[in-house]
Amino acid sequence: MGAALPIGDPAPPDGALPADLAIDPGAAFGVYLHVPFCRVRCGYCDFNTYTATELRGARQDAYADTLIREVRLARDVLDRAGGARAAETVFFGGGTPTLLPAGDLARMLGAVREAFGLAAGAEVTVEANPDTVTPAIADELAAAGVTRMSIGMQSSVPHVLAALDRTHTPGNVGTAVAAARAAGMDVSVDLIYGAPGESLADWNASLETALALEPDHLSAYALIIEEGTKLARQIARGDVPEPDGDLQADMYELADERLAAAGYEWYEVSNWARGGERHRSRHNLNYWRGHDWWGFGPGAHSHVAGLRWWNVKHPAAYAQRLAAGESPAAGRERPGPDARALERVLLESRIREGLPIDAVASERRDAVAGLIADGLIEGPAAIRGRVVLTRRGRLLADAVVRALTS
């Protein structure tokens, strides 16, 4: 049911932001809507999600109304702080948002539109399990204003899906993509590599299947073993092997080669898009660039003008707070200049535009020459004043960050 929440300062019951918070009304603003429901818990997942038997006092059919209460509370909070503005991006994540009726998702989006407004050309994304998408659902979402669907394919190989505890039918990925396209939405496909028993040939087969669907965007994430998950316990018992780091590196290189050959350009370590900037996930770029967003739902995190806060985790506690007219925020923090500088290096070094070298502490800038010599960052980009990772550097991004910050 997700990792433990951070330890921070108490959040006020009314959710009020600090009086001295300097909000830039011209800064980009995104909205994240968390839908914490899943039919089955995948063995590798540590997100804050719940199956029907884990809800204990929370009702899935009442969830949309509960979240809408938080949206309205947020508008009041931001009005008082002088920070209300139109949302440039909206992202329904989970869990499985499409487990809710499309009408519930439409009402949630309508509440965001009413509370904040949507900027012209706003990007509105819904994550979806392939088995939960039909042409009728896609049409209803598109009519409500959804512009983009992110489909959780993970793999096209049955034994890999089984190792990940994914229950969708592989053939339904194509059906979901076709439905989203027919409704006029952009399509993103999500993949995971490095599952127990997955070979390089298996991964290549999944890439071939994904590319044949011609999505606008593709994400490929290395499997990470999170503490407390079913998969972590299986590995600890010796039931399945740990992911092979060298094999995962080979899988990443294969993905980058095949995607580049097919016309996809990397724009973040684990994300590729075709057609230039048009099909990049603007919502996720907001995170990597340190912009403002408000996360709605149990366990959701938010960031406005350097202040971070997070909601209570369980849907029942979340609903109880809002029913009482209180903010669901459990705690918050205001990182200092050093922590924010470190975070900027960590995030902006991952994107194609790179990190301005002048954002690196002056005493660490001499590390840039060594990173170029090691083939981890691009020399021409460094001459132009930016740290941009090479393919090898993307595989060793953590080492680059350490060199620039330690």
N, C-alpha and C positions, 0 to 999 in steps of 0.2 A: 504494500500500500504506500510505497514511496519512502524516500529517505527522510530522516528526522528534519524538522524545521530548524533554521539557524537560531542561534541565541542572540537576541538583540534587546533593545529597549522596549518597554511596554508601549503599545499603541493606544491612543485615547479612544474611549468608547464611541465618540462621534466621528472618528476618522479624520479629524482636523489636521491639516498640515502645519508644520512650524511657521510661526508668524514671520520669521526672518528668511524663509525659503524664497530665493530669487528665481521665479519661473520665467522663462523666455517664451512669450506668447507666439513667437514666430518659429519655435523649434518644432521639428516633426513629432507627431503624436500617433501612437498606435494603440490598438485595443486587442487584448488576448481574452478569449472566452473559453474557459476550461470546462469540458464535459467529461466527468470522471467515471464513465460507465463502460464496462467491457463485458462481453459474453463469457470470455475465458481469459484467465490471466496468463500471458505469455511468460515462459520460464526465465527469460532474460530481462524482463521489464521491472524497473523500480519506480515508475511514475506513480503519481498519486491517483490510482484508479481502483475501482471496486466492481466486483461481480454482484449479481443479485443477492447472493447469500451473505455478502459482506456489508450491505447497506445499513442494517440495524438502526431503524428509526428515521431513515430518509426515504423519500418517495421519488422515484425516477419521473413519474408523471407530473410531479409538482415542481420539478427542477427549474424549468424555464421561468416560472413566475418568481421563484426565489432569486435567481440570478438577476432578473430585471429589477428587483428591489435594490440590489447592489449598484446597478448601473445608475439608477436615480439618485442614490446616496452619493455616488462619485461625482455626479454633476453638481450637486450642492456643495460638496467639499471643494471642488476645483473652482466653482464660482466664487466662493469665499476667499480663495487663495489667489484669484486673478489668473488662473491657469487653464480655464476651459477653452477648448479650440476643437476644430473639426478633426476627425480621425482620418489619417491618410491611408492607414491599413487596418484591417480587422482579420483576426485569425482564430478560427474555431479549432481547438486542439483537444487532445484527450490522452487516454481513453479513445472512445469511438464516437465522435459527434453524431454520425449518421445512425446510431442506435436510437436517438431521439427522432420523433416524427419531424419531417421537413418543416411542417408548420410551426413547431416549437423553435427550431433554429431561425426561421423567418421572423418570429416574434422577438427573439433575442436581438437579432440584427436591427429590427425596427426600433427597439428601445435605444440602441446605440445611436441610430440615426436621429431619433427624437431628442436624445439628451445632448449629443455633441455635434451632430451633423456629420456627413461624410464629405470629404474634400472631393473636388472634381477629379474623376479618374481614379477614385480610391480602389485599392486592391483588397478584395474580400475572399479569403481562402477557407475552405472546409476540408479537414482531413477525413478520409473515408476508408473503411474496410471494403474490399472489392465485393464481398457478398451482400453488402447493405445498399448498393447503388442500383437503381433501376432507371429507365428513361423518365418515368413519371416523377421520381424523386429529384433527378437532375434538373428537370424542367422547372419544378417548383422552387428549387434553390436558386436557379438562375433568375427566375421571375422576381424573387425576393431581393436580388442584388448581388448574389455570389458570383464572382468573376473567375474563380480559380478552384480547382479540386486537386488535392494531394492524396494520391492513392497508395495505400500501403501494400506494395507487392512483395517486398523483402527477398523473394526468390521465386524462380519458376520450377525448381527441382523438388519433387515431393518429399524426398528424405531430408532435405535441408529445412523445408517448412515444418516437417515433423520435429526436427531437432530444436526448432525455435518455438514449438507449441503453437504455430500458426494454423488456424483451422479453415482458412478460406480455400475455395476451389481455384487452382491456378488459372483455369480458363476464364474465370469471372473477371480477371484483371482486364482483359481485352474488352469484355462487355461493359465494364465500368468506364473505361477510357472512351469507348464509342459513345456511351450515353452522355458523358460530360461534354465531349466535343459537339455532339448534335445539339446540346443545349446552349452552345456558344461560349463555353468556359475554356480557359487555359487548363492544361493538364500537367501535373507533376507526378512522377513515379518515384517511390522510395524503395531503396534496396539496403540489405545488410549483408556484409561478407565476413567470413571467418567462423561460421557456425561449426559445431562439432561434426566431423565427418564430411565437411564440404571440401571438395578438391578444386584445383584451379580450373579443371574442365567443367565442373559444376558451375562455378562462378562465370565462366565464359558463356555457358548456355543461358544463364540468367541475363547477362548483358545482351546477348543476341535477342532474346525475347523482348526485353525492355526496349531496345533500339528499334525493333520491328514495329512497336506501337507508336513510334515517332512522337514521344511526349515533348512538350515545350521545355521541360525542366526535369532534371534527374538528380536525386540525392543518393549517395552511397556512403554508408557509415560502417566502420569497423565494429564488430561485436565487442562490447566491453562487458566484463563480468562484474556486476554490481553486488556488493555485499548484501546478504539477506535474501537474495533471489533464489528461486528453485534451481536455476542453472549453477549458481555458486555452490549450493549444497551438493549437487550432483558431481561437480568437479572435486569438491573436498572429499567425497566418498570414493572417488576414483571411478565413478560410473562412466564418465565421459572425459575426454582429454581437454586440457586448457587450450585456448586459441594459440596457434603458432604465429608468433610475431613476424617471422620471416615470410611465412606464407601470406599473411595479411598484407605485408608490404608488396609482394608480388601481385596480389589481387588489386591493390590500389593502382599500381603502375599499369596493369592490364586495363583497368577501367579508364584511366586517364588517356591511354593510347587509343582505345577503341572509341571513346566519346569524342576526342579531338578529331579523329578521322571522320566521324559522322557529323561534324559541324557544331559540336557542343564546346563551349568555352568555360573553363573553370573560373568561378568568381569568388569562391570561398573553398577552403580545404576540402570539404565534403560535398560541394554543390556545383553543378554544371547547368548551363542554359544555352539555348540556341537563339539566334536572332539578336545578338548584342545584349544591351541592358534591358530590353523590353520584357523578357520573360524571367528575369531574376526575381527572387522572392524579396520584395521590398520590405515586407514585415521583418524577416530575419535580418536583413541588412540594418534595420533600425537597432536591433540588439547589438550587432557587431560594431556599429558606429556610436553606441552609447547614447542614443536618443531617448525620448520619454515614451513610456507605455504604461497603461493600467491593465493589470491582469485580474479578471473576474472569475470567481469560482473557488471551491475549496482548494487550499494549498497554492493558489496562484500567487505569483510574485509581481511586484510593480516597481517602477522607477520613474521619478519625476525630479528633475533639477538636482540630482545627486542624492536624493533621499530614496531609500529602498524599504519596502515593507512586504509582508507575506501574510496570507490568510490562514485561518485555522484549517486543519487538514480534512477532517471527516465531514461528509455532506450533512450529517445530522447536526453537528455543532455549528456548521456554516448556516444552515437554515434557522436554527434557534436564535443565533445572534441577529439575523436580519428580521426575523419575526418580532423581536423585541425592539426593533428600531435602532439597533447598534451596528457599528462597523464590524465586519468579520475579520479585520486585521488582528493578527496575533502578536506581531512585534515588528520593529523597524530598526534601521541603522543609517548612519550618515558617514560613510567612509571618508577618511582624511585624504589630504593631497597625495601622500605617498601611495596609499592603496589604490586611489583612482588612477594615478600614473601607471602603476603596474598593470591594472586592468586594461588600460588603453593599449599598452604594448601587447598584452595577451590577445585582445580581440582584433584590433586593427591589423596586426601582422598576419592574420589569417585570410584577409580578403585581397582580391586581385589588385585593387588600387594601392594597397600597402599602407605602411605606417610612415608618417613623416619622420625623417631622421632627427629633426629638432624636437620631437616628442620623447626621444631617448635621453636619459640623464647625461649631461656633458661628460662625466667621468666614464661612461660606458660606450661612447660613440667610437672609440678606437677599436671596439670589437667588430665593427662593420667590415673592415678590411679582411679580417680573418674569416668571416662568414662568406665573403665573396670568394676567397681563396679555397675554401672548403666546398664550394659549389652549392651553398645553401640559400644564398640570396643573389638576385640578379645584379650584375655590375652596372649595366647602363641605367637601370632604375635608381641605383644608389647615387650615381653621378647627378641624376635629376632630383636627388634629395629624398628618396623614398626607399623603404625596406620592402622588397617584394620577394616572396618565396619562389625558389625554383621547384621543380617536381621533387627533387631530393629533399629540399627544404621543407616541403609540405609533409613529407614522411617524418621529418625530424623537427617539427614545429616547436615542440616543447624545449628542445635543445637551443633553438634560436632565441626563444624568449629568455631562457636562463642566461645566455651569453649577453643579452641586452639589458638585463636587470640585476644579475647577481653581483 
